[in-house]
Amino acid sequence: PLVFVGLIVACFFLKEGQFCTYRYGSFLYGLRDRVKSKVDIGATRTWLQSLDTKDLDDYYNRIPRSESPESLRVLKPGAVLLAADKNGNPKVRVAWGSTPIEGHWGVDIGAENMKIPPSDFSLYGEYRIPVEPGVYVWRALE
């Protein structure tokens, strides 16, 4: 019981980002390693460049998994979403999860020059870990 109380008290002294690192860090580092080993990022970027981007904006649009490239289907995604990054280039978000208890997590892949936004530790923000330039894994903070 004393250790449990100590852990609760310690949480009050941790910065928000440190708490998220402890809570989600191991999971996201594992997801990052899986993305590195399974996803052909070059093939995914080639597929993104072949898309008609006139209808894309910064809002994610779901596409059928069957329309996504094999380089993403190897992950068995729950959802595949397309949007435009801040430069107007297409990016893809592969996501899993569905409930507030389970939460949401995934990977975003864009052009090499896509800026990876810093983690947002606010309610409904995202904790992000870079995989390589233009690619990051994320976990929603719900």
One Martini backbone bead per residue (centre of mass of N, CA, C, O) as a GRO file, in nm:
protein
  142
    1PRO     BB    1   0.055   0.064  -0.019
    2LEU     BB    2   0.295   0.264  -0.001
    3VAL     BB    3   0.382   0.247  -0.297
    4PHE     BB    4   0.118   0.342  -0.422
    5VAL     BB    5   0.114   0.620  -0.288
    6GLY     BB    6   0.389   0.709  -0.400
    7LEU     BB    7   0.305   0.705  -0.700
    8ILE     BB    8   0.082   0.913  -0.681
    9VAL     BB    9   0.255   1.144  -0.572
   10ALA     BB   10   0.465   1.148  -0.805
   11CYS     BB   11   0.269   1.245  -1.032
   12PHE     BB   12   0.256   1.547  -0.927
   13PHE     BB   13   0.582   1.592  -1.012
   14LEU     BB   14   0.517   1.542  -1.298
   15LYS     BB   15   0.517   1.603  -1.600
   16GLU     BB   16   0.308   1.544  -1.847
   17GLY     BB   17   0.519   1.419  -2.045
   18GLN     BB   18   0.636   1.211  -1.849
   19PHE     BB   19   0.381   1.048  -1.803
   20CYS     BB   20   0.341   0.966  -2.103
   21THR     BB   21   0.608   0.821  -2.133
   22TYR     BB   22   0.544   0.603  -1.924
   23ARG     BB   23   0.264   0.507  -2.038
   24TYR     BB   24   0.343   0.500  -2.381
   25GLY     BB   25   0.638   0.449  -2.469
   26SER     BB   26   0.668   0.142  -2.510
   27PHE     BB   27   0.446   0.110  -2.717
   28LEU     BB   28   0.560   0.314  -2.931
   29TYR     BB   29   0.835   0.179  -2.971
   30GLY     BB   30   0.711  -0.083  -3.077
   31LEU     BB   31   0.560   0.042  -3.316
   32ARG     BB   32   0.805   0.164  -3.452
   33ASP     BB   33   0.949  -0.107  -3.504
   34ARG     BB   34   0.723  -0.229  -3.677
   35VAL     BB   35   0.725  -0.019  -3.900
   36LYS     BB   36   1.024  -0.056  -3.982
   37SER     BB   37   0.989  -0.378  -4.049
   38LYS     BB   38   0.706  -0.372  -4.240
   39VAL     BB   39   0.723  -0.097  -4.385
   40ASP     BB   40   0.715   0.051  -4.707
   41ILE     BB   41   0.778   0.374  -4.733
   42GLY     BB   42   0.848   0.419  -5.030
   43ALA     BB   43   0.587   0.290  -5.146
   44THR     BB   44   0.394   0.479  -4.998
   45ARG     BB   45   0.498   0.742  -5.130
   46THR     BB   46   0.438   0.662  -5.419
   47TRP     BB   47   0.133   0.636  -5.376
   48LEU     BB   48   0.082   0.926  -5.281
   49GLN     BB   49   0.186   1.063  -5.552
   50SER     BB   50  -0.056   0.920  -5.729
   51LEU     BB   51  -0.257   1.106  -5.611
   52ASP     BB   52  -0.541   1.296  -5.597
   53THR     BB   53  -0.528   1.621  -5.421
   54LYS     BB   54  -0.779   1.819  -5.462
   55ASP     BB   55  -0.959   1.686  -5.206
   56LEU     BB   56  -0.746   1.765  -5.001
   57ASP     BB   57  -0.700   1.821  -4.655
   58ASP     BB   58  -0.680   1.848  -4.296
   59TYR     BB   59  -0.892   1.626  -4.329
   60TYR     BB   60  -0.979   1.311  -4.262
   61ASN     BB   61  -1.012   1.046  -4.506
   62ARG     BB   62  -1.168   0.762  -4.562
   63ILE     BB   63  -1.054   0.445  -4.676
   64PRO     BB   64  -1.038   0.161  -4.810
   65ARG     BB   65  -0.823  -0.089  -4.747
   66SER     BB   66  -0.819  -0.201  -5.047
   67GLU     BB   67  -0.689   0.093  -5.148
   68SER     BB   68  -0.444   0.023  -5.017
   69PRO     BB   69  -0.137  -0.058  -4.985
   70GLU     BB   70   0.054  -0.328  -4.906
   71SER     BB   71   0.251  -0.158  -4.721
   72LEU     BB   72  -0.008  -0.131  -4.511
   73ARG     BB   73  -0.163  -0.410  -4.489
   74VAL     BB   74   0.050  -0.556  -4.306
   75LEU     BB   75  -0.086  -0.409  -4.040
   76LYS     BB   76  -0.389  -0.431  -4.017
   77PRO     BB   77  -0.591  -0.198  -4.032
   78GLY     BB   78  -0.858  -0.020  -3.906
   79ALA     BB   79  -0.758   0.252  -4.055
   80VAL     BB   80  -0.766   0.467  -4.354
   81LEU     BB   81  -0.621   0.795  -4.400
   82LEU     BB   82  -0.659   1.110  -4.570
   83ALA     BB   83  -0.437   1.395  -4.627
   84ALA     BB   84  -0.300   1.713  -4.578
   85ASP     BB   85  -0.041   1.888  -4.534
   86LYS     BB   86   0.103   2.200  -4.490
   87ASN     BB   87   0.215   2.164  -4.807
   88GLY     BB   88  -0.015   1.978  -4.969
   89ASN     BB   89   0.061   1.697  -4.910
   90PRO     BB   90   0.020   1.378  -4.889
   91LYS     BB   91  -0.127   1.175  -4.624
   92VAL     BB   92  -0.112   0.893  -4.399
   93ARG     BB   93  -0.341   0.719  -4.175
   94VAL     BB   94  -0.290   0.470  -3.938
   95ALA     BB   95  -0.549   0.302  -3.741
   96TRP     BB   96  -0.638   0.229  -3.400
   97GLY     BB   97  -0.912   0.179  -3.230
   98SER     BB   98  -1.241   0.289  -3.041
   99THR     BB   99  -1.215   0.362  -2.738
  100PRO     BB  100  -1.164   0.533  -2.448
  101ILE     BB  101  -1.021   0.293  -2.315
  102GLU     BB  102  -0.833   0.212  -2.556
  103GLY     BB  103  -0.810   0.404  -2.782
  104HIS     BB  104  -0.564   0.564  -3.000
  105TRP     BB  105  -0.351   0.458  -3.281
  106GLY     BB  106  -0.044   0.517  -3.492
  107VAL     BB  107   0.045   0.620  -3.835
  108ASP     BB  108   0.234   0.867  -4.012
  109ILE     BB  109   0.265   0.935  -4.372
  110GLY     BB  110   0.496   1.130  -4.561
  111ALA     BB  111   0.687   1.341  -4.664
  112GLU     BB  112   1.008   1.417  -4.582
  113ASN     BB  113   0.908   1.737  -4.533
  114MET     BB  114   0.732   1.662  -4.310
  115LYS     BB  115   0.621   1.783  -4.028
  116ILE     BB  116   0.659   1.704  -3.694
  117PRO     BB  117   0.468   1.736  -3.449
  118PRO     BB  118   0.441   1.806  -3.149
  119SER     BB  119   0.349   1.713  -2.867
  120ASP     BB  120   0.014   1.687  -2.717
  121PHE     BB  121  -0.079   1.704  -2.363
  122SER     BB  122  -0.362   1.739  -2.399
  123LEU     BB  123  -0.669   1.696  -2.419
  124TYR     BB  124  -0.677   1.514  -2.716
  125GLY     BB  125  -0.404   1.460  -2.777
  126GLU     BB  126  -0.058   1.381  -2.884
  127TYR     BB  127   0.177   1.128  -2.882
  128ARG     BB  128   0.506   1.155  -3.037
  129ILE     BB  129   0.717   0.943  -3.258
  130PRO     BB  130   0.975   0.917  -3.448
  131VAL     BB  131   1.100   0.734  -3.732
  132GLU     BB  132   1.124   0.947  -3.967
  133PRO     BB  133   1.116   1.155  -4.202
  134GLY     BB  134   0.762   1.194  -4.218
  135VAL     BB  135   0.746   0.988  -3.962
  136TYR     BB  136   0.490   0.876  -3.719
  137VAL     BB  137   0.395   0.793  -3.402
  138TRP     BB  138   0.079   0.754  -3.212
  139ARG     BB  139  -0.113   0.875  -2.916
  140ALA     BB  140  -0.400   0.920  -2.774
  141LEU     BB  141  -0.526   1.152  -2.513
  142GLU     BB  142  -0.818   1.023  -2.356
   0.00000   0.00000   0.00000
